[in-house]
């Protein structure tokens, strides 16, 4: 076609307006992803604080697990309640509310004078991060343009890793003074930033349209995409998508096979993400490093911070790859690498302890976290925002998120006692076996959703339910091939 312009035709958005629109969406997505930051900060900071809480409150291994686990129990409850509140009152106000609960929990934890107050604060923190862990990817998925959904939703996981790394660095800075109160109290900062940021963002157009606020949905889309972009095709698609949400469709029922299959995949990945041991590393990494020969708390926390850097870098790599090579490839590669790394970690512990073995342990942990960060970490949260049919998307995401937090709780409560019972090498070999089980599960059941519209993903499950293979090449969007 000629490059000469046709002045009488309707003018399409120029490249500058498209670029501005893209940057506008990215900025909004990064602001909303602060929910992941508070999730990550609290997940990481407790690992350093436990070294000092053990002495301050004379905690047994079982009570250390309880201090960690009560936040996870709160997170499971927060995820279930947040879904109901978000459906009724909107994604935006519910995210602001969960941020406020988190801030209150961080302050109460920092001021705790006895174990009961500390546990109450940790419970509030858990409710906040549980709500944010579900609502942040949901909000991002509902505001993202279809072709950028993979990367934008994965910003949440990148924010989680930044929160974890930040908590490790703060823990290292405060370790010499044993300032565990500041470690816990500074968690209020990302909560305040999230609440303030969400006050500046719009409600999602999908929620507004679903609740009859079509004019406000249009205004929100204009705000999200920029005034130079034609939003009418997206508004038309949104109305059609909402019109298809009739509960009379067979696949809209949780008991229907087309809905049951993604539910199995979502809950299965949720459980495997935790029982393969990732949060034993996040929560107890300094304890693991001390056991391997890094005797001082500062050295153990510094080694843990190095693992946190790997987590951030590899999550950024995953964001770059997820819309290029696909979700399934990243997931399978990451699980295989995690299994091998866990075997190496278990073998290192079988060799004894000492400074050299301490750094060998750090290398194995870094490899394990790196493979998690490029695969199971971000891909799980992305997939659960994509795989559920529209009519059960909220319930499906809620079920998967609750399963994730409950599995997290079980692992946190049992890790230290399991180590006492069978030893560290056996524990990590168990996690390795579960990881290879997750690999087989993913290889058999997890579909590739790269480039598929959400409607095409739903059609895929319907076809699987009928033991058919969908033949709809038009439903897969063209994905640019990365330059060599």
C-alpha beads as a LAMMPS data file, in Angstrom:
LAMMPS data file: protein, C-alpha beads

484 atoms
483 bonds

1 atom types
1 bond types

-500.0 500.0 xlo xhi
-500.0 500.0 ylo yhi
-500.0 500.0 zlo zhi

Masses

1 110.0

Atoms # bond

1 1 1 0.000 0.000 0.000
2 1 1 1.100 3.541 -0.630
3 1 1 2.471 5.586 2.218
4 1 1 0.618 8.664 0.895
5 1 1 -2.092 9.877 3.284
6 1 1 -5.767 9.919 2.255
7 1 1 -7.052 13.208 3.660
8 1 1 -10.776 12.403 3.310
9 1 1 -10.617 9.255 5.441
10 1 1 -11.252 9.181 9.170
11 1 1 -7.974 9.902 10.827
12 1 1 -6.544 7.138 12.965
13 1 1 -4.549 7.899 16.083
14 1 1 -1.001 8.939 15.238
15 1 1 2.022 7.160 16.670
16 1 1 2.552 9.823 19.317
17 1 1 -0.988 9.436 20.706
18 1 1 -0.626 5.643 20.678
19 1 1 2.682 5.954 22.493
20 1 1 1.179 8.329 25.043
21 1 1 -1.749 5.961 25.548
22 1 1 0.620 3.037 26.094
23 1 1 2.672 4.960 28.654
24 1 1 -0.516 6.147 30.363
25 1 1 -1.717 2.550 30.802
26 1 1 1.727 1.468 32.021
27 1 1 1.799 4.228 34.665
28 1 1 -1.688 3.275 35.864
29 1 1 -0.728 -0.400 35.950
30 1 1 2.420 0.327 37.945
31 1 1 0.401 2.379 40.451
32 1 1 -2.171 -0.389 40.904
33 1 1 0.617 -2.973 41.189
34 1 1 1.671 -1.342 44.472
35 1 1 -0.705 -3.918 45.971
36 1 1 1.973 -6.445 45.077
37 1 1 4.593 -4.267 46.800
38 1 1 2.917 -4.481 50.201
39 1 1 2.337 -8.215 49.651
40 1 1 6.042 -8.672 48.896
41 1 1 7.315 -6.426 51.688
42 1 1 5.486 -8.257 54.435
43 1 1 6.304 -11.658 52.937
44 1 1 10.004 -10.824 53.018
45 1 1 10.332 -8.715 56.149
46 1 1 9.068 -11.427 58.465
47 1 1 12.060 -13.601 57.475
48 1 1 14.501 -11.125 59.008
49 1 1 12.254 -10.147 61.905
50 1 1 11.828 -13.780 63.007
51 1 1 15.496 -13.900 64.029
52 1 1 14.743 -11.248 66.661
53 1 1 11.115 -12.081 67.492
54 1 1 12.303 -15.506 68.605
55 1 1 14.343 -13.874 71.391
56 1 1 12.006 -10.972 72.171
57 1 1 8.969 -13.216 72.749
58 1 1 10.798 -16.487 73.631
59 1 1 9.168 -18.333 70.756
60 1 1 9.430 -22.074 70.151
61 1 1 9.720 -23.391 66.556
62 1 1 5.976 -24.055 66.630
63 1 1 5.177 -20.488 67.740
64 1 1 7.516 -19.073 65.105
65 1 1 5.359 -20.913 62.604
66 1 1 2.218 -19.485 64.215
67 1 1 3.532 -15.895 64.018
68 1 1 4.187 -16.440 60.319
69 1 1 1.101 -18.536 59.681
70 1 1 -1.530 -16.299 61.289
71 1 1 -0.925 -13.704 58.575
72 1 1 -1.477 -16.405 55.981
73 1 1 -4.745 -17.463 57.608
74 1 1 -5.799 -13.821 57.524
75 1 1 -4.797 -13.653 53.860
76 1 1 -7.072 -16.577 52.978
77 1 1 -9.955 -14.842 54.741
78 1 1 -9.084 -11.500 53.191
79 1 1 -9.073 -12.986 49.687
80 1 1 -12.545 -14.487 50.130
81 1 1 -14.104 -11.348 51.628
82 1 1 -12.389 -9.003 49.170
83 1 1 -13.947 -10.787 46.203
84 1 1 -17.459 -10.246 47.542
85 1 1 -16.770 -6.604 48.453
86 1 1 -15.153 -5.886 45.086
87 1 1 -18.166 -7.269 43.227
88 1 1 -20.553 -5.139 45.262
89 1 1 -18.660 -1.883 45.839
90 1 1 -16.013 -1.912 43.101
91 1 1 -12.382 -2.911 42.690
92 1 1 -10.949 0.518 43.495
93 1 1 -12.600 1.226 46.882
94 1 1 -11.965 -2.343 48.022
95 1 1 -8.265 -2.028 47.198
96 1 1 -8.137 1.225 49.158
97 1 1 -9.813 -0.512 52.107
98 1 1 -7.401 -3.456 52.061
99 1 1 -4.473 -1.018 52.018
100 1 1 -5.896 0.720 55.101
101 1 1 -6.259 -2.618 56.924
102 1 1 -2.660 -3.468 56.066
103 1 1 -1.400 -0.130 57.414
104 1 1 -3.270 -0.684 60.678
105 1 1 -1.804 -4.178 61.001
106 1 1 1.753 -2.978 60.376
107 1 1 1.430 -0.286 63.062
108 1 1 -0.105 -2.683 65.616
109 1 1 2.644 -5.266 64.940
110 1 1 5.384 -2.682 65.406
111 1 1 3.935 -1.462 68.722
112 1 1 3.217 -4.949 70.134
113 1 1 4.196 -5.377 73.758
114 1 1 3.104 -8.986 74.068
115 1 1 2.500 -11.981 71.852
116 1 1 -1.289 -11.543 71.681
117 1 1 -1.006 -8.005 70.275
118 1 1 1.674 -9.138 67.823
119 1 1 -0.603 -11.914 66.569
120 1 1 -3.514 -9.476 66.217
121 1 1 -1.367 -7.147 64.140
122 1 1 -0.124 -10.014 61.979
123 1 1 -3.742 -11.122 61.397
124 1 1 -4.700 -7.631 60.163
125 1 1 -1.651 -7.546 57.902
126 1 1 -2.699 -10.887 56.467
127 1 1 -6.236 -9.702 55.711
128 1 1 -4.760 -6.728 53.840
129 1 1 -2.293 -8.688 51.731
130 1 1 -4.848 -11.412 50.998
131 1 1 -7.267 -8.893 49.578
132 1 1 -4.561 -7.116 47.602
133 1 1 -3.153 -10.372 46.203
134 1 1 -6.471 -11.147 44.521
135 1 1 -7.678 -7.650 43.650
136 1 1 -4.465 -6.321 42.107
137 1 1 -4.253 -8.844 39.218
138 1 1 -8.038 -8.605 38.785
139 1 1 -7.880 -4.804 38.502
140 1 1 -4.906 -4.971 36.124
141 1 1 -6.581 -7.584 33.899
142 1 1 -9.724 -5.451 33.628
143 1 1 -7.923 -2.222 32.665
144 1 1 -5.268 -3.728 30.345
145 1 1 -5.578 -3.742 26.548
146 1 1 -5.890 -7.364 25.400
147 1 1 -2.542 -7.556 23.615
148 1 1 -0.612 -6.217 26.622
149 1 1 -2.455 -8.197 29.273
150 1 1 0.367 -10.647 29.971
151 1 1 3.007 -8.034 30.713
152 1 1 0.725 -5.603 32.553
153 1 1 -0.799 -8.211 34.871
154 1 1 2.717 -9.503 35.574
155 1 1 3.684 -6.052 36.891
156 1 1 1.981 -7.236 40.068
157 1 1 4.516 -10.037 40.492
158 1 1 7.379 -7.645 39.716
159 1 1 6.105 -5.366 42.480
160 1 1 5.989 -8.376 44.820
161 1 1 9.664 -9.081 44.138
162 1 1 10.623 -5.430 44.666
163 1 1 8.763 -5.517 47.976
164 1 1 10.613 -8.664 49.024
165 1 1 13.988 -7.214 48.021
166 1 1 13.240 -3.938 49.785
167 1 1 12.314 -5.803 52.961
168 1 1 15.586 -7.772 52.811
169 1 1 17.665 -4.607 52.430
170 1 1 15.811 -2.885 55.267
171 1 1 16.221 -6.006 57.380
172 1 1 19.964 -5.991 56.697
173 1 1 20.255 -2.294 57.578
174 1 1 18.384 -2.799 60.871
175 1 1 19.838 -6.197 61.825
176 1 1 22.826 -4.812 63.753
177 1 1 20.485 -2.926 66.092
178 1 1 17.903 -5.755 66.236
179 1 1 15.215 -3.177 65.352
180 1 1 12.423 -5.616 64.536
181 1 1 9.770 -3.009 65.373
182 1 1 11.000 -0.742 62.574
183 1 1 11.160 -3.743 60.220
184 1 1 7.466 -4.456 60.784
185 1 1 6.334 -0.832 61.111
186 1 1 7.871 0.328 57.825
187 1 1 5.448 -2.031 56.096
188 1 1 2.868 0.730 56.567
189 1 1 4.646 2.826 53.918
190 1 1 3.659 0.770 50.822
191 1 1 0.128 0.530 52.233
192 1 1 -0.144 4.322 52.465
193 1 1 1.320 4.721 48.954
194 1 1 -1.136 2.177 47.519
195 1 1 -4.151 3.861 49.127
196 1 1 -3.006 7.271 47.895
197 1 1 -2.291 5.979 44.408
198 1 1 -5.661 4.257 44.065
199 1 1 -7.437 7.497 45.001
200 1 1 -6.065 8.900 41.737
201 1 1 -7.080 5.949 39.542
202 1 1 -10.466 5.158 37.922
203 1 1 -12.746 2.238 38.628
204 1 1 -12.468 -0.493 35.987
205 1 1 -14.722 0.033 32.944
206 1 1 -15.884 -3.588 33.188
207 1 1 -17.216 -3.192 36.755
208 1 1 -18.871 0.127 35.901
209 1 1 -20.580 -1.251 32.785
210 1 1 -21.658 -4.422 34.561
211 1 1 -23.388 -2.300 37.202
212 1 1 -25.201 -0.130 34.663
213 1 1 -22.839 2.869 34.707
214 1 1 -22.193 2.905 30.947
215 1 1 -21.356 6.614 30.744
216 1 1 -18.871 6.313 33.601
217 1 1 -17.388 3.223 31.945
218 1 1 -16.855 5.220 28.752
219 1 1 -15.237 8.051 30.730
220 1 1 -12.963 5.569 32.521
221 1 1 -11.880 4.058 29.182
222 1 1 -11.085 7.507 27.804
223 1 1 -9.030 8.207 30.911
224 1 1 -7.235 4.853 30.628
225 1 1 -6.509 4.979 26.885
226 1 1 -6.090 8.720 26.407
227 1 1 -8.251 11.166 24.449
228 1 1 -6.438 10.524 21.169
229 1 1 -7.541 6.883 20.996
230 1 1 -10.850 5.621 19.586
231 1 1 -12.472 3.606 22.387
232 1 1 -15.663 2.672 20.535
233 1 1 -14.423 -0.787 19.403
234 1 1 -13.483 -1.569 22.995
235 1 1 -16.825 -0.317 24.297
236 1 1 -18.618 -2.490 21.730
237 1 1 -16.555 -5.529 22.760
238 1 1 -17.214 -4.772 26.422
239 1 1 -20.986 -4.657 25.887
240 1 1 -20.874 -7.917 23.918
241 1 1 -18.719 -9.554 26.601
242 1 1 -21.101 -8.527 29.362
243 1 1 -24.070 -9.645 27.289
244 1 1 -22.586 -13.136 27.123
245 1 1 -22.497 -13.431 30.898
246 1 1 -25.933 -15.051 31.074
247 1 1 -25.984 -17.671 33.785
248 1 1 -28.098 -19.951 31.597
249 1 1 -25.073 -20.955 29.517
250 1 1 -23.968 -24.458 30.546
251 1 1 -20.304 -23.502 30.853
252 1 1 -21.238 -20.720 33.305
253 1 1 -21.964 -23.300 36.010
254 1 1 -19.102 -24.447 38.220
255 1 1 -20.281 -28.042 37.848
256 1 1 -19.997 -27.995 34.051
257 1 1 -16.867 -29.691 32.694
258 1 1 -15.882 -26.579 30.706
259 1 1 -15.797 -24.651 34.006
260 1 1 -14.435 -27.518 36.095
261 1 1 -11.297 -27.966 33.978
262 1 1 -9.947 -24.419 34.479
263 1 1 -10.906 -24.652 38.157
264 1 1 -8.738 -27.772 38.466
265 1 1 -5.868 -26.021 36.683
266 1 1 -6.195 -22.828 38.749
267 1 1 -6.446 -24.542 42.139
268 1 1 -3.794 -27.104 41.188
269 1 1 -1.269 -24.426 40.239
270 1 1 -2.198 -22.458 43.378
271 1 1 -1.346 -25.430 45.594
272 1 1 1.799 -26.378 43.679
273 1 1 3.101 -22.795 43.830
274 1 1 3.281 -23.174 47.612
275 1 1 3.975 -26.853 48.333
276 1 1 7.063 -26.729 46.120
277 1 1 8.616 -24.672 48.927
278 1 1 8.996 -21.110 47.669
279 1 1 7.862 -19.437 50.861
280 1 1 10.110 -21.568 53.051
281 1 1 12.855 -19.673 51.231
282 1 1 11.135 -16.284 51.495
283 1 1 10.121 -16.629 55.159
284 1 1 12.998 -18.682 56.508
285 1 1 15.962 -17.912 54.208
286 1 1 18.087 -16.264 56.954
287 1 1 17.369 -19.246 59.226
288 1 1 18.382 -21.619 56.397
289 1 1 21.601 -19.675 55.766
290 1 1 22.503 -19.676 59.459
291 1 1 22.005 -23.448 59.544
292 1 1 24.311 -23.840 56.520
293 1 1 27.238 -22.015 58.129
294 1 1 26.596 -18.248 57.873
295 1 1 26.586 -17.683 61.616
296 1 1 25.811 -13.957 61.948
297 1 1 22.339 -12.544 61.389
298 1 1 23.732 -9.765 59.171
299 1 1 25.540 -12.221 56.858
300 1 1 22.442 -14.413 56.619
301 1 1 20.196 -11.460 55.772
302 1 1 22.746 -10.123 53.245
303 1 1 22.826 -13.507 51.481
304 1 1 19.032 -13.453 51.483
305 1 1 19.087 -9.989 49.868
306 1 1 21.212 -11.445 47.061
307 1 1 18.494 -14.027 46.463
308 1 1 15.995 -11.144 46.393
309 1 1 17.956 -9.434 43.599
310 1 1 17.767 -12.628 41.548
311 1 1 14.010 -12.696 42.165
312 1 1 13.545 -9.158 40.799
313 1 1 15.788 -9.636 37.754
314 1 1 14.251 -12.931 36.672
315 1 1 10.703 -11.613 37.143
316 1 1 11.585 -8.738 34.812
317 1 1 12.864 -11.324 32.319
318 1 1 9.556 -13.199 32.631
319 1 1 7.589 -10.014 31.858
320 1 1 9.651 -9.553 28.691
321 1 1 9.188 -13.180 27.622
322 1 1 5.603 -13.979 28.610
323 1 1 3.971 -12.464 25.518
324 1 1 6.801 -13.700 23.272
325 1 1 7.466 -17.364 24.113
326 1 1 4.227 -18.050 25.964
327 1 1 2.969 -18.950 29.421
328 1 1 3.276 -22.725 29.059
329 1 1 6.933 -22.699 27.961
330 1 1 7.960 -20.458 30.869
331 1 1 5.990 -22.573 33.321
332 1 1 7.472 -25.920 32.243
333 1 1 11.035 -24.593 32.021
334 1 1 10.774 -22.933 35.414
335 1 1 9.407 -26.039 37.131
336 1 1 12.160 -28.250 35.687
337 1 1 14.833 -25.811 36.904
338 1 1 13.223 -25.542 40.339
339 1 1 13.257 -29.328 40.768
340 1 1 16.946 -29.641 39.862
341 1 1 17.885 -26.695 42.122
342 1 1 16.038 -28.212 45.085
343 1 1 17.898 -31.472 44.602
344 1 1 21.190 -29.517 44.603
345 1 1 20.126 -27.677 47.776
346 1 1 19.255 -30.925 49.556
347 1 1 22.598 -32.422 48.505
348 1 1 24.455 -29.370 49.849
349 1 1 22.835 -29.867 53.268
350 1 1 23.827 -33.535 53.218
351 1 1 27.470 -32.436 52.968
352 1 1 27.421 -30.687 56.354
353 1 1 27.984 -27.018 57.195
354 1 1 30.647 -24.342 56.901
355 1 1 31.308 -21.066 55.076
356 1 1 31.897 -22.738 51.679
357 1 1 28.772 -24.843 51.954
358 1 1 26.927 -21.747 53.106
359 1 1 27.636 -20.060 49.794
360 1 1 26.876 -23.267 47.875
361 1 1 23.513 -23.197 49.616
362 1 1 23.092 -19.553 48.585
363 1 1 23.830 -20.482 44.959
364 1 1 21.290 -23.313 44.978
365 1 1 18.659 -21.086 46.574
366 1 1 19.348 -18.313 44.055
367 1 1 18.928 -20.739 41.135
368 1 1 15.717 -22.092 42.649
369 1 1 14.261 -18.609 43.149
370 1 1 15.372 -17.557 39.657
371 1 1 13.540 -20.457 38.018
372 1 1 10.478 -19.764 40.177
373 1 1 10.547 -16.074 39.238
374 1 1 10.652 -16.772 35.509
375 1 1 7.928 -19.433 35.608
376 1 1 5.556 -20.506 38.356
377 1 1 5.703 -17.179 40.221
378 1 1 4.259 -14.753 37.640
379 1 1 2.618 -17.299 35.334
380 1 1 0.248 -18.607 38.027
381 1 1 -1.202 -15.154 38.781
382 1 1 -1.445 -14.355 35.076
383 1 1 -3.160 -17.620 34.168
384 1 1 -5.862 -17.355 36.825
385 1 1 -6.823 -13.948 35.383
386 1 1 -7.175 -15.539 31.920
387 1 1 -8.394 -19.133 32.116
388 1 1 -11.803 -18.815 33.787
389 1 1 -14.970 -18.313 31.720
390 1 1 -16.407 -14.833 32.192
391 1 1 -19.428 -16.019 34.172
392 1 1 -17.261 -17.632 36.884
393 1 1 -14.114 -15.503 36.626
394 1 1 -14.570 -13.827 39.999
395 1 1 -15.450 -17.047 41.810
396 1 1 -12.671 -18.945 40.058
397 1 1 -9.995 -16.396 40.944
398 1 1 -11.236 -16.292 44.516
399 1 1 -11.089 -20.089 44.845
400 1 1 -7.565 -20.246 43.422
401 1 1 -6.328 -17.400 45.626
402 1 1 -7.793 -18.945 48.774
403 1 1 -6.202 -22.312 47.877
404 1 1 -2.880 -20.511 47.389
405 1 1 -2.942 -18.850 50.811
406 1 1 -4.153 -21.949 52.640
407 1 1 -1.352 -23.995 51.051
408 1 1 1.064 -21.237 52.016
409 1 1 -0.204 -21.501 55.597
410 1 1 0.274 -25.277 55.720
411 1 1 3.851 -25.014 54.426
412 1 1 4.748 -22.193 56.841
413 1 1 3.303 -24.029 59.852
414 1 1 4.994 -27.328 59.060
415 1 1 8.425 -26.341 57.701
416 1 1 10.396 -25.904 60.928
417 1 1 8.755 -28.883 62.645
418 1 1 9.314 -30.986 59.516
419 1 1 12.992 -30.010 59.534
420 1 1 13.243 -31.139 63.173
421 1 1 11.513 -34.404 62.307
422 1 1 13.307 -35.547 59.135
423 1 1 16.153 -33.070 58.592
424 1 1 16.740 -30.362 55.975
425 1 1 18.014 -32.647 53.169
426 1 1 14.877 -34.804 53.327
427 1 1 12.578 -31.754 53.430
428 1 1 14.087 -30.265 50.287
429 1 1 14.024 -33.634 48.515
430 1 1 10.289 -33.763 49.346
431 1 1 9.814 -30.306 47.835
432 1 1 11.787 -31.440 44.754
433 1 1 9.492 -34.461 44.312
434 1 1 6.436 -32.196 44.554
435 1 1 7.990 -29.865 41.980
436 1 1 8.430 -32.686 39.477
437 1 1 4.813 -33.641 40.200
438 1 1 3.814 -30.068 39.361
439 1 1 5.757 -30.361 36.106
440 1 1 3.748 -33.427 35.096
441 1 1 0.497 -31.696 36.105
442 1 1 1.291 -28.586 34.060
443 1 1 2.446 -30.572 31.039
444 1 1 -0.793 -32.566 31.007
445 1 1 -3.387 -29.879 31.786
446 1 1 -2.170 -26.302 31.339
447 1 1 -2.999 -24.818 27.902
448 1 1 -1.114 -22.083 26.083
449 1 1 -3.070 -18.825 26.283
450 1 1 -0.514 -16.568 24.604
451 1 1 -2.205 -14.433 21.967
452 1 1 -5.682 -15.819 22.628
453 1 1 -8.595 -13.541 23.316
454 1 1 -10.404 -14.319 26.569
455 1 1 -13.346 -15.556 24.503
456 1 1 -11.029 -17.952 22.634
457 1 1 -9.679 -19.288 25.936
458 1 1 -13.250 -19.994 27.013
459 1 1 -13.907 -21.769 23.693
460 1 1 -10.807 -23.863 24.277
461 1 1 -12.222 -25.251 27.524
462 1 1 -15.572 -25.954 25.876
463 1 1 -13.750 -27.873 23.138
464 1 1 -11.710 -29.814 25.687
465 1 1 -14.887 -30.666 27.538
466 1 1 -16.183 -32.196 24.301
467 1 1 -12.822 -33.913 23.664
468 1 1 -12.336 -31.747 20.606
469 1 1 -9.522 -29.530 19.418
470 1 1 -10.634 -26.006 18.527
471 1 1 -9.888 -24.928 14.989
472 1 1 -10.191 -21.160 15.048
473 1 1 -7.015 -19.520 13.752
474 1 1 -8.729 -16.128 13.762
475 1 1 -9.128 -16.213 17.559
476 1 1 -5.384 -16.072 18.162
477 1 1 -4.076 -12.577 17.809
478 1 1 -0.946 -12.029 15.780
479 1 1 2.065 -11.785 18.063
480 1 1 5.155 -10.090 16.651
481 1 1 8.130 -12.389 16.376
482 1 1 11.064 -11.142 18.463
483 1 1 13.861 -9.768 16.354
484 1 1 16.847 -12.051 16.023

Bonds

1 1 1 2
2 1 2 3
3 1 3 4
4 1 4 5
5 1 5 6
6 1 6 7
7 1 7 8
8 1 8 9
9 1 9 10
10 1 10 11
11 1 11 12
12 1 12 13
13 1 13 14
14 1 14 15
15 1 15 16
16 1 16 17
17 1 17 18
18 1 18 19
19 1 19 20
20 1 20 21
21 1 21 22
22 1 22 23
23 1 23 24
24 1 24 25
25 1 25 26
26 1 26 27
27 1 27 28
28 1 28 29
29 1 29 30
30 1 30 31
31 1 31 32
32 1 32 33
33 1 33 34
34 1 34 35
35 1 35 36
36 1 36 37
37 1 37 38
38 1 38 39
39 1 39 40
40 1 40 41
41 1 41 42
42 1 42 43
43 1 43 44
44 1 44 45
45 1 45 46
46 1 46 47
47 1 47 48
48 1 48 49
49 1 49 50
50 1 50 51
51 1 51 52
52 1 52 53
53 1 53 54
54 1 54 55
55 1 55 56
56 1 56 57
57 1 57 58
58 1 58 59
59 1 59 60
60 1 60 61
61 1 61 62
62 1 62 63
63 1 63 64
64 1 64 65
65 1 65 66
66 1 66 67
67 1 67 68
68 1 68 69
69 1 69 70
70 1 70 71
71 1 71 72
72 1 72 73
73 1 73 74
74 1 74 75
75 1 75 76
76 1 76 77
77 1 77 78
78 1 78 79
79 1 79 80
80 1 80 81
81 1 81 82
82 1 82 83
83 1 83 84
84 1 84 85
85 1 85 86
86 1 86 87
87 1 87 88
88 1 88 89
89 1 89 90
90 1 90 91
91 1 91 92
92 1 92 93
93 1 93 94
94 1 94 95
95 1 95 96
96 1 96 97
97 1 97 98
98 1 98 99
99 1 99 100
100 1 100 101
101 1 101 102
102 1 102 103
103 1 103 104
104 1 104 105
105 1 105 106
106 1 106 107
107 1 107 108
108 1 108 109
109 1 109 110
110 1 110 111
111 1 111 112
112 1 112 113
113 1 113 114
114 1 114 115
115 1 115 116
116 1 116 117
117 1 117 118
118 1 118 119
119 1 119 120
120 1 120 121
121 1 121 122
122 1 122 123
123 1 123 124
124 1 124 125
125 1 125 126
126 1 126 127
127 1 127 128
128 1 128 129
129 1 129 130
130 1 130 131
131 1 131 132
132 1 132 133
133 1 133 134
134 1 134 135
135 1 135 136
136 1 136 137
137 1 137 138
138 1 138 139
139 1 139 140
140 1 140 141
141 1 141 142
142 1 142 143
143 1 143 144
144 1 144 145
145 1 145 146
146 1 146 147
147 1 147 148
148 1 148 149
149 1 149 150
150 1 150 151
151 1 151 152
152 1 152 153
153 1 153 154
154 1 154 155
155 1 155 156
156 1 156 157
157 1 157 158
158 1 158 159
159 1 159 160
160 1 160 161
161 1 161 162
162 1 162 163
163 1 163 164
164 1 164 165
165 1 165 166
166 1 166 167
167 1 167 168
168 1 168 169
169 1 169 170
170 1 170 171
171 1 171 172
172 1 172 173
173 1 173 174
174 1 174 175
175 1 175 176
176 1 176 177
177 1 177 178
178 1 178 179
179 1 179 180
180 1 180 181
181 1 181 182
182 1 182 183
183 1 183 184
184 1 184 185
185 1 185 186
186 1 186 187
187 1 187 188
188 1 188 189
189 1 189 190
190 1 190 191
191 1 191 192
192 1 192 193
193 1 193 194
194 1 194 195
195 1 195 196
196 1 196 197
197 1 197 198
198 1 198 199
199 1 199 200
200 1 200 201
201 1 201 202
202 1 202 203
203 1 203 204
204 1 204 205
205 1 205 206
206 1 206 207
207 1 207 208
208 1 208 209
209 1 209 210
210 1 210 211
211 1 211 212
212 1 212 213
213 1 213 214
214 1 214 215
215 1 215 216
216 1 216 217
217 1 217 218
218 1 218 219
219 1 219 220
220 1 220 221
221 1 221 222
222 1 222 223
223 1 223 224
224 1 224 225
225 1 225 226
226 1 226 227
227 1 227 228
228 1 228 229
229 1 229 230
230 1 230 231
231 1 231 232
232 1 232 233
233 1 233 234
234 1 234 235
235 1 235 236
236 1 236 237
237 1 237 238
238 1 238 239
239 1 239 240
240 1 240 241
241 1 241 242
242 1 242 243
243 1 243 244
244 1 244 245
245 1 245 246
246 1 246 247
247 1 247 248
248 1 248 249
249 1 249 250
250 1 250 251
251 1 251 252
252 1 252 253
253 1 253 254
254 1 254 255
255 1 255 256
256 1 256 257
257 1 257 258
258 1 258 259
259 1 259 260
260 1 260 261
261 1 261 262
262 1 262 263
263 1 263 264
264 1 264 265
265 1 265 266
266 1 266 267
267 1 267 268
268 1 268 269
269 1 269 270
270 1 270 271
271 1 271 272
272 1 272 273
273 1 273 274
274 1 274 275
275 1 275 276
276 1 276 277
277 1 277 278
278 1 278 279
279 1 279 280
280 1 280 281
281 1 281 282
282 1 282 283
283 1 283 284
284 1 284 285
285 1 285 286
286 1 286 287
287 1 287 288
288 1 288 289
289 1 289 290
290 1 290 291
291 1 291 292
292 1 292 293
293 1 293 294
294 1 294 295
295 1 295 296
296 1 296 297
297 1 297 298
298 1 298 299
299 1 299 300
300 1 300 301
301 1 301 302
302 1 302 303
303 1 303 304
304 1 304 305
305 1 305 306
306 1 306 307
307 1 307 308
308 1 308 309
309 1 309 310
310 1 310 311
311 1 311 312
312 1 312 313
313 1 313 314
314 1 314 315
315 1 315 316
316 1 316 317
317 1 317 318
318 1 318 319
319 1 319 320
320 1 320 321
321 1 321 322
322 1 322 323
323 1 323 324
324 1 324 325
325 1 325 326
326 1 326 327
327 1 327 328
328 1 328 329
329 1 329 330
330 1 330 331
331 1 331 332
332 1 332 333
333 1 333 334
334 1 334 335
335 1 335 336
336 1 336 337
337 1 337 338
338 1 338 339
339 1 339 340
340 1 340 341
341 1 341 342
342 1 342 343
343 1 343 344
344 1 344 345
345 1 345 346
346 1 346 347
347 1 347 348
348 1 348 349
349 1 349 350
350 1 350 351
351 1 351 352
352 1 352 353
353 1 353 354
354 1 354 355
355 1 355 356
356 1 356 357
357 1 357 358
358 1 358 359
359 1 359 360
360 1 360 361
361 1 361 362
362 1 362 363
363 1 363 364
364 1 364 365
365 1 365 366
366 1 366 367
367 1 367 368
368 1 368 369
369 1 369 370
370 1 370 371
371 1 371 372
372 1 372 373
373 1 373 374
374 1 374 375
375 1 375 376
376 1 376 377
377 1 377 378
378 1 378 379
379 1 379 380
380 1 380 381
381 1 381 382
382 1 382 383
383 1 383 384
384 1 384 385
385 1 385 386
386 1 386 387
387 1 387 388
388 1 388 389
389 1 389 390
390 1 390 391
391 1 391 392
392 1 392 393
393 1 393 394
394 1 394 395
395 1 395 396
396 1 396 397
397 1 397 398
398 1 398 399
399 1 399 400
400 1 400 401
401 1 401 402
402 1 402 403
403 1 403 404
404 1 404 405
405 1 405 406
406 1 406 407
407 1 407 408
408 1 408 409
409 1 409 410
410 1 410 411
411 1 411 412
412 1 412 413
413 1 413 414
414 1 414 415
415 1 415 416
416 1 416 417
417 1 417 418
418 1 418 419
419 1 419 420
420 1 420 421
421 1 421 422
422 1 422 423
423 1 423 424
424 1 424 425
425 1 425 426
426 1 426 427
427 1 427 428
428 1 428 429
429 1 429 430
430 1 430 431
431 1 431 432
432 1 432 433
433 1 433 434
434 1 434 435
435 1 435 436
436 1 436 437
437 1 437 438
438 1 438 439
439 1 439 440
440 1 440 441
441 1 441 442
442 1 442 443
443 1 443 444
444 1 444 445
445 1 445 446
446 1 446 447
447 1 447 448
448 1 448 449
449 1 449 450
450 1 450 451
451 1 451 452
452 1 452 453
453 1 453 454
454 1 454 455
455 1 455 456
456 1 456 457
457 1 457 458
458 1 458 459
459 1 459 460
460 1 460 461
461 1 461 462
462 1 462 463
463 1 463 464
464 1 464 465
465 1 465 466
466 1 466 467
467 1 467 468
468 1 468 469
469 1 469 470
470 1 470 471
471 1 471 472
472 1 472 473
473 1 473 474
474 1 474 475
475 1 475 476
476 1 476 477
477 1 477 478
478 1 478 479
479 1 479 480
480 1 480 481
481 1 481 482
482 1 482 483
483 1 483 484
